[in-house]
Amino acid sequence: MLILAESMPVWLNNITASGSMFSFSVLLILFLLIFIETAGIFVGFIPGDTILLALGSFAGESHNFGHYLLGAFILGAASLAGDAVNYYFGAFLLRQFSRIKWIDKHINGATMGRLRDGFHHRRWLLFIVVGRFVPFIRTLVPLLAHELGLAFVNYIRYAAFASFLWSFSIVGIGYFFGHLNLPGGGIWWVLGTILLIMLILLRQARVREWIIRLFLHKDDK
């Protein structure tokens, strides 16, 4: 993901070379990328957070708050649409591909086993919101919701809150730093540092364990 994050400015420049970052065609491409990241299960390598940060920074550099609102809404809707598809289509795919060893390891590892066995059902909203902010984990949240019997209507309501909270906050962070107009490509160094810190924290066993324990019954911790 770090390699993708580092190359994201070049990627964005290539996309915007023929027009505005907020043109219909560019926004459609970004919508599809966020949708695929969420709905595709096994394409969690798409740097969704980086895309949101980058879009927000472009809006901030132009000091256009309307672009911030438009971008955040569109990418939030993409996230929600991906979650809705993943809830049903993801469960179908897992039944078809669960015999593949690395896929089975990804979805039936110790962490997912603990969540299945000891999940606190009063903490669905917290789980869906926190999961939305964690790369790769966000693609497993709809699958666990489906498997543990959370009704689709309830799930989609929680997912809508999580998706738009994620999009407006992450795009907002990008907008804030883009608005500062940092010289010499400083915005990319700042955004890259934020992503690096997030990845370092998530690689710490204590941090991951603390997150998992948030969603378990006390007896299962």
Secondary structure, DSSP 8 states (H G I E B T S, - for coil): -HHHHHHHHHHHHHHHTTS-TTSHHHHHHHHHHHHHHHHSSS-TTS-HHHHHHHHHHHHHHTT-HHHHHHHHHHHHHHHHHHHHHIIIIIHHHHHHHTTSHHHHHHHSSHHHHHHHHHB-GGGHHHHHHHHHTSTTHHHHHHHHHHHTT--HHHHHHHHHHHHHHHHHHHHHHHHHHHHTT-STTHHHHHHHHHHHHHHHHHT-HHHHHHHHHTTB-GGG-
